[in-house]
Amino acid sequence: MTPSPQPPIEHTEPHGHNGHAHGSPGPSDRHSDRPSDGPSGGLSGGLSDGGSDGHPPGQSHGHGHGHSHGHGPAAPVSKHLRKVIAAVLIPFAVAVFVGMVVLWPGGAPGHERTGVGFDRQTQQGVVTSLEQVDCKSVNAAQVPTTAAPSTPEGRQAQAEQTGECKKATVEVTSGPDKGRTFVEVVQPGAPRQLEDGQEVVVAYAPDAPRDLQYSVIDVNRKLPMALLAGIFAVAVVVVGRMRGLFALVALVVSFGVLTLFILPAILQGSNPLVVAVVGASAIMLIALYMCHGLTARTSVAVLGTLVSLLLIGLLGSGFIDWAFLSGNTDDNTGLIHGLYPDIDMSGLLLAGVIIGSLGVLDDVTVTQTSAVWELHHADPSMGPRALYRAAIRIGRDHIASVVNTLVLAYAGAALPLLLLFSIANSSMGSVANSELVAEEIVRTLVGSIGLVASVPVTTALAALVVSADRSGSPAGVPATGPIRGRGRRRKR
């Protein structure tokens, strides 16, 4: 039996490095000269054996280690716990994959266009010329017979009688009628004004008279939108580097799942709730593991997110039924119901709640899991209860900010609607009781309850996992015991 050389041990005492048990030979201790290379654990908490600190605490008895330990905060997860996590997540991932295969729609179903709203044939166009004309000459000034001058409609009509209209010549630049021109009259009070050379979106109505088949329905915003998306992508990559790049890839994949699976599957008649659960689970697995790596830390965040999504689904289903929310409250949902009457609109509402909550849930669960890991790295002597108490204090701050963010996001989206209720001097009770607002209230509160619940659930799971090796050390000795003992002997 070859005794372990003592000088290297003396060398590491000032650092207090807890990643090695007593009796480790020189090579491993020589690598402990660096307390940490950075806050990121990389793959140190991985589900594979080589993904932690190289070995669980207390496992390096009487044999050499030639590998480096400069990985930053290690994830002290035992092989047994990795197997337990894999036993839970692998069947779940397989079930999600099978669900996507079974529900895969193969594309959106075809239908005859109604020419209403978004259900119109559209082409691209450009304004080639613009001319100021008298509104009377183009029959644009017509006062409604019931509009009195004291009403806004009457005042607008009178202004149009004496005002000047714009006569725009628009050329179709795409489709079978490319090169064809038509005239569009823009009234002075119209919310959308045209300019010479402006790119526009035109609607095509094949059943209308030839002179009325084309009309301008919107402006082309592709260039500014693409530029803004490019600035966003550059900012994410510059600041986040490889993490930012992987986040962008995960974002593209998430939109792919949404547009290629979730939306067509719902249009094909599949249950919106089942489709949303399967699709959201696929997005969660792809986004979290792609952005944060195949680690035990990420796996705990996945478990916390999954539990919270289940809670949101149960609460949403119960309260949507109890409040008799139909999900058919505006022109868009009415058009969807008219085109596809077999779609469960209340189920579509619940699917929107689940998908809308997923993005914020990812943020909360990943943050809480990382907080527990970092707290354990800062003080490895902390047990699961101490870790939970410390991390939940961080979680309370996160809850306050995230819930406020979620409520304000929904309020901002519904601001024009709330403004209308304010103009009508409606009471808060009557506003909240209307189905259009009640949908947003249920969506906000159910999602917020899921977010609040995700903090203690994820924190508890992370605290249990990150400290589980204490009772499972091969030598039956706490990982930090030998180092504290050497420190006390030196002080004496």
C-alpha positions in Angstrom: 0.0 0.0 0.0 1.5 3.3 -1.1 0.9 6.2 1.3 -0.5 9.4 -0.1 2.0 12.2 -0.1 1.2 14.9 2.5 2.7 18.1 1.1 -0.1 18.6 -1.6 -2.7 18.3 1.2 -1.0 21.1 3.1 -0.9 23.1 0.0 -4.7 23.0 -0.5 -5.7 23.8 3.0 -6.0 27.6 2.6 -8.3 27.1 -0.3 -10.8 25.0 1.6 -11.7 23.2 -1.6 -14.5 20.7 -0.8 -14.6 18.8 -4.0 -12.1 16.1 -2.7 -12.2 13.8 0.2 -9.3 13.1 2.5 -6.4 11.1 1.3 -6.4 12.4 -2.3 -3.0 12.2 -3.9 -1.1 15.1 -5.3 -2.4 15.3 -8.9 -5.9 16.2 -7.9 -4.8 18.6 -5.2 -2.5 20.4 -7.6 -5.6 21.3 -9.7 -7.3 22.7 -6.6 -5.2 25.8 -6.6 -8.0 27.6 -8.5 -11.1 27.9 -6.3 -13.3 28.3 -9.4 -13.1 29.3 -13.0 -16.5 31.0 -13.1 -20.1 30.9 -12.1 -21.3 28.6 -14.8 -21.2 24.9 -14.3 -21.4 24.1 -18.0 -22.1 20.4 -18.2 -21.0 19.8 -14.6 -24.4 18.9 -13.5 -25.0 16.5 -16.4 -26.9 13.3 -16.4 -23.8 11.4 -17.5 -21.2 10.3 -15.0 -18.6 12.7 -16.3 -20.8 15.7 -16.1 -20.3 16.5 -12.4 -17.2 17.6 -10.7 -15.5 14.5 -12.0 -16.6 12.4 -9.0 -19.1 12.9 -6.2 -17.7 14.3 -3.0 -15.8 11.8 -0.9 -15.2 9.3 -3.7 -11.5 10.0 -4.2 -10.0 7.6 -1.6 -6.5 6.4 -2.3 -6.3 6.9 -6.0 -4.9 9.6 -8.3 -6.8 12.0 -10.5 -5.2 13.6 -13.5 -8.1 15.6 -14.8 -8.7 19.3 -14.2 -11.3 20.6 -11.7 -11.6 24.1 -13.0 -15.3 23.6 -14.1 -16.8 26.2 -11.7 -19.7 25.2 -9.5 -20.1 21.5 -9.7 -23.4 19.7 -9.4 -22.9 17.1 -6.7 -25.5 14.6 -8.1 -24.9 11.0 -7.5 -25.2 8.3 -10.2 -28.2 6.9 -8.4 -30.0 10.3 -8.5 -29.1 10.7 -12.2 -30.8 7.4 -12.8 -33.9 8.5 -10.9 -34.1 11.7 -12.9 -33.6 9.9 -16.1 -36.3 7.3 -15.1 -38.7 10.2 -14.8 -37.8 12.3 -17.8 -37.0 9.7 -20.4 -40.5 8.2 -20.3 -41.9 11.7 -20.4 -39.9 12.7 -23.4 -40.8 9.4 -25.2 -44.5 10.1 -24.4 -44.2 13.6 -25.9 -42.5 12.3 -29.0 -45.2 9.6 -29.4 -47.9 12.2 -28.9 -46.5 14.4 -31.6 -46.3 11.4 -34.0 -49.9 10.4 -33.3 -51.2 14.0 -33.5 -49.0 15.2 -36.3 -51.4 16.9 -38.8 -49.4 16.9 -42.0 -50.4 20.5 -42.8 -53.4 22.7 -42.3 -56.6 21.5 -43.9 -57.7 23.3 -47.1 -60.9 25.3 -47.4 -62.6 27.8 -49.7 -61.7 31.3 -48.8 -64.6 33.4 -47.6 -63.0 36.8 -48.3 -63.7 38.0 -44.8 -61.0 39.3 -42.4 -57.8 37.4 -42.7 -59.4 34.7 -44.8 -58.7 36.5 -48.1 -56.4 36.0 -51.0 -53.6 38.6 -50.8 -50.8 39.8 -53.0 -48.1 42.5 -52.8 -48.4 45.9 -54.5 -46.7 49.3 -54.7 -48.2 52.8 -54.9 -46.9 54.2 -58.3 -48.6 57.6 -58.2 -50.6 59.7 -55.8 -53.0 62.5 -56.8 -54.9 65.0 -54.7 -58.6 65.2 -55.8 -61.9 66.6 -54.5 -63.7 64.0 -52.5 -67.0 64.9 -54.4 -65.4 64.0 -57.7 -64.8 60.5 -56.6 -68.1 60.0 -54.8 -66.2 59.6 -51.5 -68.2 62.3 -49.6 -71.5 60.7 -48.5 -73.2 61.9 -45.4 -75.0 59.1 -43.6 -78.7 59.9 -43.6 -78.9 59.3 -39.8 -75.8 61.2 -38.9 -76.5 64.6 -37.3 -73.8 67.3 -37.4 -73.5 67.0 -33.6 -72.3 63.4 -33.8 -68.7 62.4 -34.6 -69.9 60.5 -37.7 -71.7 63.6 -39.0 -68.8 65.9 -38.3 -66.4 63.5 -40.1 -68.7 63.2 -43.1 -69.0 67.0 -43.4 -65.3 67.4 -43.2 -64.9 64.9 -46.1 -67.4 66.9 -48.2 -65.1 69.9 -48.1 -61.8 68.0 -47.9 -59.5 66.6 -50.4 -59.0 62.9 -51.0 -56.0 61.0 -52.3 -56.3 59.0 -55.5 -53.6 56.4 -55.5 -52.6 54.2 -58.4 -51.4 50.8 -57.2 -49.5 48.2 -59.2 -49.8 44.5 -58.3 -46.2 43.1 -57.9 -46.9 39.5 -57.2 -49.3 36.7 -58.3 -50.8 35.9 -61.6 -51.9 39.5 -62.2 -48.4 40.9 -61.7 -48.2 44.3 -63.4 -51.9 45.1 -63.2 -52.9 48.5 -61.8 -56.0 49.7 -60.0 -57.1 52.9 -58.3 -57.5 53.3 -54.5 -59.3 56.3 -53.0 -58.1 57.4 -49.6 -60.4 59.7 -47.6 -58.9 62.4 -45.4 -60.1 60.9 -42.2 -58.9 57.3 -43.0 -56.5 55.9 -40.3 -54.1 54.6 -43.0 -52.7 57.1 -45.4 -50.7 56.1 -48.5 -47.6 57.6 -49.9 -46.0 57.6 -53.3 -43.7 54.5 -53.7 -45.1 52.8 -50.6 -45.3 49.0 -50.6 -48.7 47.7 -49.7 -50.7 44.5 -49.3 -53.7 44.1 -51.6 -56.7 41.8 -51.3 -58.0 39.9 -54.3 -61.7 39.2 -54.7 -62.2 37.0 -57.8 -66.0 37.2 -57.7 -66.1 41.0 -57.7 -66.3 43.2 -60.8 -63.0 43.6 -62.5 -62.5 47.2 -61.4 -63.2 46.2 -57.8 -61.3 42.9 -57.6 -58.2 44.5 -55.9 -58.1 46.8 -52.9 -55.4 47.9 -50.4 -55.9 46.3 -47.0 -52.5 47.0 -45.3 -49.0 48.4 -45.7 -46.0 46.2 -46.2 -43.9 46.2 -43.0 -41.5 43.4 -43.8 -38.4 45.6 -44.0 -38.7 47.3 -40.5 -39.8 44.1 -38.9 -36.9 42.2 -40.4 -34.5 44.9 -39.4 -35.8 44.9 -35.8 -35.5 41.1 -35.6 -31.9 41.4 -36.9 -31.0 43.9 -34.2 -32.6 41.6 -31.6 -30.6 38.6 -32.8 -27.3 40.5 -32.9 -27.9 41.9 -29.4 -28.7 38.4 -28.0 -25.6 36.8 -29.6 -23.2 39.7 -28.6 -24.3 39.6 -25.0 -25.1 36.0 -24.6 -22.5 34.6 -27.0 -23.0 30.8 -27.5 -25.8 30.8 -25.0 -27.5 33.5 -26.9 -27.0 31.7 -30.2 -28.5 28.5 -28.7 -31.4 30.6 -27.4 -32.1 31.9 -30.8 -32.0 28.4 -32.3 -34.4 27.2 -29.6 -36.7 30.2 -30.4 -36.8 29.1 -34.0 -37.5 25.5 -33.1 -40.3 26.7 -30.7 -42.0 28.7 -33.5 -41.6 25.6 -35.7 -43.4 23.4 -33.3 -46.1 26.1 -32.9 -46.7 26.6 -36.7 -46.0 23.1 -38.0 -47.6 21.1 -35.2 -49.9 23.0 -32.7 -51.8 25.2 -35.1 -52.4 22.7 -37.9 -53.3 19.9 -35.4 -56.0 22.1 -33.8 -57.3 23.0 -37.2 -57.5 19.3 -38.1 -59.9 18.8 -35.2 -57.6 17.4 -32.5 -58.4 18.3 -28.9 -56.8 21.8 -28.3 -55.8 20.9 -24.7 -54.1 17.7 -25.6 -52.3 19.4 -28.5 -51.2 22.3 -26.3 -49.9 20.0 -23.6 -47.9 17.9 -26.1 -46.6 20.9 -28.0 -45.7 22.9 -24.9 -43.9 19.9 -23.5 -41.9 19.5 -26.7 -41.0 23.2 -26.7 -40.0 23.0 -23.0 -37.7 20.0 -23.5 -36.1 21.4 -26.6 -35.7 25.0 -25.3 -34.4 24.2 -21.8 -31.9 21.5 -22.8 -30.7 23.4 -25.8 -30.2 26.6 -23.9 -28.9 25.2 -20.6 -27.4 21.9 -21.5 -28.2 18.3 -20.7 -27.6 18.7 -16.9 -29.2 17.6 -13.7 -29.8 21.3 -13.0 -31.8 21.7 -16.2 -33.7 18.4 -15.5 -34.9 19.7 -12.2 -36.1 22.9 -13.9 -37.9 20.7 -16.5 -39.6 18.8 -13.6 -40.6 22.0 -11.9 -42.0 23.4 -15.1 -44.0 20.2 -15.8 -45.6 20.2 -12.4 -46.6 23.9 -12.8 -48.0 23.3 -16.3 -50.2 20.5 -14.9 -51.5 22.8 -12.2 -52.2 25.5 -14.7 -54.1 23.0 -16.9 -56.2 21.7 -14.1 -57.0 25.2 -12.8 -57.7 26.6 -16.2 -60.0 23.8 -17.2 -62.0 24.1 -14.0 -62.4 27.8 -14.0 -63.1 28.2 -17.7 -65.9 25.7 -17.4 -67.2 27.2 -14.1 -67.2 30.8 -15.5 -68.9 29.6 -18.8 -66.2 31.1 -21.0 -66.8 30.1 -24.6 -63.6 31.5 -26.1 -65.6 33.1 -28.9 -65.5 36.8 -28.0 -64.3 38.8 -31.0 -64.2 38.9 -34.8 -61.2 36.6 -35.1 -62.5 33.8 -32.9 -65.9 34.2 -34.6 -64.3 33.7 -38.0 -62.3 30.7 -36.8 -65.5 29.2 -35.4 -67.4 29.9 -38.6 -64.6 28.3 -40.8 -64.0 25.3 -38.5 -67.2 24.8 -36.3 -65.8 21.5 -34.9 -63.0 23.4 -33.0 -63.6 23.5 -29.2 -63.2 27.2 -28.6 -63.0 26.9 -24.9 -60.3 24.3 -25.3 -58.5 26.7 -27.6 -58.7 29.3 -24.8 -57.2 26.9 -22.3 -54.5 25.9 -24.8 -53.6 29.6 -25.1 -53.3 29.9 -21.3 -50.9 26.9 -21.2 -48.7 28.1 -24.0 -48.7 31.7 -22.8 -47.6 30.7 -19.3 -44.8 28.4 -20.5 -42.3 31.1 -21.4 -42.4 32.8 -18.0 -42.4 29.4 -16.3 -39.1 28.5 -17.9 -37.6 31.7 -16.6 -38.7 31.1 -13.0 -37.8 27.5 -12.8 -34.3 27.9 -14.3 -33.6 30.9 -12.1 -34.7 29.0 -8.9 -32.7 25.9 -9.8 -29.6 28.0 -10.5 -30.0 29.8 -7.2 -30.1 26.5 -5.3 -27.0 25.2 -7.1 -25.1 28.4 -6.5 -26.0 28.6 -2.9 -24.8 25.0 -2.4 -21.6 25.8 -4.2 -21.0 28.8 -1.9 -21.7 26.8 1.3 -21.6 23.0 0.7 -22.4 22.4 4.4 -26.0 23.6 3.9 -28.6 20.9 4.1 -31.8 20.7 2.0 -33.8 22.8 4.5 -31.3 25.5 4.7 -30.9 25.6 0.9 -34.7 25.8 0.6 -35.0 28.6 3.1 -32.3 30.6 1.4 -33.5 30.0 -2.2 -37.1 30.7 -1.4 -36.2 34.2 -0.2 -34.8 34.8 -3.7 -38.0 33.2 -5.2 -40.3 35.6 -3.3 -38.6 38.6 -5.0 -38.9 36.8 -8.3 -42.6 36.1 -7.7 -43.4 39.7 -7.0 -41.7 40.9 -10.2 -42.9 38.1 -12.5 -46.6 38.3 -11.4 -46.6 42.1 -11.8 -45.0 41.7 -15.3 -47.6 39.1 -16.3 -50.5 41.2 -15.2 -49.2 44.4 -16.9 -48.5 42.5 -20.1 -52.1 41.3 -20.3 -53.4 44.8 -19.3 -51.2 46.4 -22.0 -52.6 44.0 -24.6 -56.2 44.8 -23.5 -55.6 48.6 -23.1 -57.9 49.7 -26.0 -60.7 47.5 -24.5 -60.2 48.9 -21.0 -60.2 52.4 -22.5 -63.6 51.7 -24.1 -65.0 50.6 -20.7 -63.6 53.7 -19.1 -65.3 55.9 -21.7 -68.6 54.2 -21.0 -68.2 54.9 -17.3 -68.6 51.2 -16.6 -68.1 49.9 -13.1 -65.2 47.5 -12.3 -67.7 44.8 -11.5 -69.5 45.1 -14.9 -66.2 45.3 -16.7 -64.8 42.2 -15.0 -68.1 40.3 -15.6 -68.0 40.8 -19.4 -66.7 37.6 -21.1 -64.0 39.5 -23.1 -62.4 40.8 -19.9 -63.2 37.7 -17.8 -61.1 35.6 -20.3 -58.1 37.8 -19.7 -58.6 37.8 -15.9 -58.8 34.0 -15.8 -55.8 33.7 -18.1 -53.8 36.1 -15.9 -54.8 34.6 -12.6 -54.4 31.0 -13.6 -51.0 31.6 -15.1 -49.9 33.6 -12.1 -51.0 30.8 -9.7 -48.9 28.4 -11.7 -45.9 30.8 -11.6 -46.3 31.2 -7.8 -46.5 27.5 -7.3 -43.5 26.8 -9.5 -41.2 28.6 -7.1 -41.6 26.4 -4.0 -41.9 23.3 -6.1 -38.8 23.8 -8.1 -36.8 25.1 -5.1 -37.8 22.0 -3.1 -36.8 19.6 -5.9 -33.5 21.4 -6.5 -32.6 21.5 -2.8 -33.3 17.7 -2.4 -31.4 16.8 -5.5 -28.3 19.0 -4.9 -27.9 17.9 -1.3 -28.8 14.2 -1.8 -25.2 13.0 -2.0 -24.6 13.8 1.7 -26.2 10.6 2.8 -24.8 8.6 -0.2 -21.1 9.3 0.1 -19.1 6.1 -0.4 -17.2 6.4 2.8 -20.2 7.4 4.8 -18.6 10.7 5.7 -20.0 14.2 4.8 -18.1 15.7 1.9 -17.0 18.7 3.8 -16.0 16.9 7.0 -12.4 16.0 6.2 -11.6 19.5 4.9 -13.0 21.2 8.0 -11.1 18.8 10.2 -7.8 19.6 8.4 -8.6 23.3 8.8 -9.1 23.0 12.5 -6.0 20.9 13.0 -4.0 23.6 11.2 -5.5 26.3 13.4 -4.5 24.5 16.5 
